[in-house]
């Protein structure tokens, strides 16, 4: 087996460097070894691949290179034993298909007005003339969208309970009290509700109670008019033709919850940063949105070409996934001219591919026009991953991102409070701005016939 070059430092030291600043680590590795390099984890080689040719080989060679669920075992406390990340083969394909149905096509379109309404609801709660943190504000919006689209909840006791609980659970899951034990399983000791890991398990048990109660209610009193993910899963059939169990349904939600709230909020926050940093881009985008007239149809908004280019450029610079899910070499194979033996782990590096100057000249520059000038392949632009492990909520995430941005730009005037360039900071699998992006609300104008409320910024 001949491997790509890589550092000779101890695995524990490399892991510390990667954990402390993943993007800086990846940039340094590329500078020293190129976009394909090897990190040794004890006796197992971890091969990082950050170019389109390598990505294509990873995603198309599904015989020798396998996206095995066992490689995601350490995520089981987060996503459950029946979550998509841990499933393989027929079970994985079947459950993924069940999730894809309510998250794509015409099913997604019915959420359009709900997303716009939720955005206005949250933004209208902000005080005029006072600064606010954009990232937690966008998290409020994306959490509301989750409750609407995933669970079909808009009001009532269970809606309020889930809203409060999910906020606490997901915030705590992003804290060192959970992230460190996930990396070091021997620290996963439930010593009661007031112990770090015990609190995490307690919050999950509270979620289980609420979700199982909701499932039970809907099984006994089905509503044919509902159009949410939970309702579809309750009456869906698995790969053997049987109804999913309550636990199987429950385990399909955690990855959607974290992606739906935090990954989406991260992307929208970066969008606000770039749009209010680059005046010409914002003005061009607002002109395109305004060309649709007052109260445009959500479907007309999401089809706007420049808006699509803006969202793609945001996701290129800081994609929702910086690396693909790991793959394992099952039988001897070649990758990028290297001969790999069984047991080697391959990780596609989306971040490095998106920063490739041959693909994207001046990659650090925010330039949406590049997506109008060129059509990129799925191996050159892959903000939601690729292959069998591609994010199942991609269509809803893009749909939501476009509508939230269009609503904010057309109804609210914001301003950045800091002109310095923002840096990403790891938070779980996401990289929101380190400062959480401080902004100020200067003006609200919901309808043209109303007098706008203005604060000079």
Phi, psi and omega in degrees: 000121173253126188254155172301156180295164179184173183290154179257008181292158179301148183300321182295324180289319178296321178296321178296317180296318180294317182295322183292319182205083186303317184291320177296321178298313181296319178299318180293319179298318180295318181298324184272323190237356184095185186273004173228118185212166184240133171245125179273127174248094191058244181261001183261122176281132173254114186256115179267131182237122184233046177213159186300320181297316178295319179300317180298318179295322180296313188280336183262339178269083183264008178264309180270334182245113190247134175274074188285133179297332182297337179289347180254018185304324183293345178272357184306319178299337179271316191253354179085158184289339181253016178288157182304325184298332186258354182270155179227169169056223184299319180299317180296313181298319182294312182292322178298319178296321179297322180285324183295327185302307181279358183251011182221166172061219184297333180298321182291326186300329182291346180276354188305303182295326178299317181296317178297318180295318179298318180300314178295320180302313182287317182294326180291346179276350181283140179283138178292138174078002180243145182287154176214161178267121186292320186297307177297332177292318177292329175297323177297318179295310184292330176293318177299319179297320177301311182299324180286308190275320181280319186250349181068027182253132181234339181196175178101173185297314183292326174300312181294320180295315179294320180301313181291317183293315182296324177298312180295315184296311184288326176294318181291324180295338179269002182271162177300335180298338179249318185297322180292312176298331176296326178277335181232085188305335181294346177272358182278075181246117178274097180257026180110167187302332185265001173273155184305306181287328178298321178296319179300313179294323178298315181296321177295322179295323177294321176298316180302317180300315182291316183290323179291326177294320180293319178297315180299316180299318184284331176294322183275333180228071181295144178241108184294345183272355181286151183219057180233167185295316182301314182299322180290322181291328182299325183250014178277157179254140179277190185294343178258005179087008180259157175294146176294144174285165178302319181293322179295322177295312182302319185287349177277351186267324187307314181295326176292325181295309182292320177291318183293326178268299191282316180295317180294318179296323178298313181297316182292322179296317177296327177297316178297320179300309184291321183292325179269359172264325183252095186300317184295321178295316181297316181295320178295320180291317180295324177297319179294316180296316182293339179294344179278351181087183181283141179051059181290156175294135180306324181292330176291325180295310187291346179267000180294127186293319182288324175300319178297319180295320178299313180296320179296319181293323176297315181287339175289311184295312178228083182294161180292338173234125181274336175225158175282169171293145184294148174241153179243140177282118183271326179215159184310134182207170176248143177216118179056034179086359178260140178269117184251141179260159177305141180102340177292145181253133180245131180234117176285130182259096181298319182303311181293324177297317180289343180259009181290115183292340176287328176277316186232088179306140184049064189297336180280350180276137178275106184219089182301334184302337182298333180275352172267337184270339186214145174261116183270146180281165178296350179260353177257328181227112186212063184296341181249020181085193181202171178069207185293340182257014178299144184302122181289342181264017184304312183297316179294321181297315178293319178302312180296314182302315181295317183289322178296315180296315181297320179295314180295314182297322186274341184246345187223142174254117180246170174209147174283144178265352182224129182269354180289152181291132179281148176243144179285146178231128182297133173220097189065231180270000185248164184226073177287168176303140184301325182276356188068007174064094179277128180226173176227140177270117184262328187205142172239127176217092186283325181220147185297330183281347179271151176286127180291148173265124190235134168236126181289126180258000000 
